[in-house]
Amino acid sequence: MTLANVGWGLSALLAAWMLYDWLKTDTKYSEEMLTSSREGEIEAVSERHQI
């Protein structure tokens, strides 16, 4: 096996893992949950500057 074939194999495994994780996450959590950003709201409040 050449190094290029090993690289392609790892790429295929990574793509398969990403697809699996995407489907698992998509079925477990709602779109509202995934797009909410409580941390972003906290940052926005703490970084308000008063002039």
Residue, then its C-alpha position, 0 to 999 in steps of 0.5 A: m500500500t502506498l502512502a497516498n492510498v493510506g491518505w485516501g483511506l483516512s479521508a474516507l473514514l473521516a468523511a464517514w465519521m462526519l456523516y455519522d455524527w451529523l446524522k446522530t446529532d441531527t436526530k437527537y437535537s432540534e434545529e432551535m437547540l443547535t442554533s441557539s447561542r447562550e454563550g454568545e448572549i452572555e458575551a454580548v452582555s459582558e462586553r457592553h462598553q459605557i462611554 
